Amino acid sequence: EYTAIGDTVNLASRIEGKTKETGCTILASDAVLAAAGDCAVAGAHHRLTVKGRLQPVDAYEVVDAAKAAADAAATTISAATIDDEE
């Protein structure tokens, strides 16, 4: 029997589990923030000790993902409107 639990999924679960400890609503790894680009605004930096890792993991509070995503969507809509008018 196979499961979807791999290192990435395990780490995501461990980081999510630290939200109460850090007082953050959303925590994300630096890799997730890099992938999100302008769609997420990072806040406080946390070095987390997580089970299964020898070294601490860097994670950041996500403070305004909704606004950043809305701004990105508005930019996309504006660009699409300009393309349609040409």
C-alpha positions in Angstrom: 0.0 0.0 0.0 1.3 3.4 -0.9 0.6 6.8 0.6 1.0 10.4 -0.5 3.1 11.2 2.5 6.5 12.3 1.4 9.1 14.8 2.8 7.3 17.8 1.3 3.9 16.8 2.6 5.3 15.9 6.0 7.2 19.2 6.3 4.0 21.2 5.3 2.1 19.3 8.1 4.8 20.1 10.6 4.8 23.8 9.7 1.0 23.9 9.9 1.2 22.4 13.3 3.4 25.2 14.5 0.8 27.9 13.9 -0.7 27.8 17.4 2.8 27.8 19.0 3.8 30.9 17.0 0.5 32.7 17.1 0.3 32.9 13.3 -2.8 32.1 11.3 -0.8 31.0 8.3 2.9 29.9 8.1 4.7 29.1 4.9 8.2 27.8 4.1 10.5 30.0 2.1 10.0 27.6 -0.9 6.2 28.2 -0.8 6.7 32.0 -0.6 9.1 31.9 -3.5 6.5 29.9 -5.5 3.7 32.3 -4.6 5.7 35.3 -5.8 3.7 38.5 -5.4 0.6 36.6 -4.3 1.7 36.4 -0.7 3.1 39.0 1.7 5.5 37.7 4.3 5.6 38.9 7.8 7.5 37.6 10.8 10.3 35.1 10.3 10.4 32.0 12.5 13.1 29.3 12.8 11.2 26.2 13.7 12.4 22.9 15.1 10.3 20.2 13.5 10.2 16.4 14.0 12.1 14.6 11.3 14.6 17.4 10.6 18.0 17.8 12.1 18.3 21.5 11.3 15.7 24.2 12.1 13.3 25.2 9.2 12.7 28.7 8.1 9.1 29.7 8.0 7.3 33.0 7.6 4.0 34.3 8.7 1.7 35.1 5.7 0.1 38.4 6.6 -1.8 39.4 3.5 -2.3 36.6 0.9 -5.8 37.8 0.0 -4.8 41.4 -0.8 -1.8 40.3 -2.7 -3.9 37.7 -4.7 -6.6 40.4 -5.4 -3.9 42.8 -6.6 -2.5 40.1 -8.9 -5.9 39.3 -10.2 -6.7 43.0 -10.8 -3.5 43.4 -12.8 -4.3 40.3 -14.8 -7.8 41.6 -15.6 -6.4 45.0 -16.6 -3.9 43.4 -18.9 -6.6 41.2 -20.5 -8.9 44.2 -21.0 -6.1 46.1 -22.8 -5.4 43.1 -25.0 -9.1 42.8 -25.9 -9.3 46.4 -26.9 -6.5 46.2 -29.4 
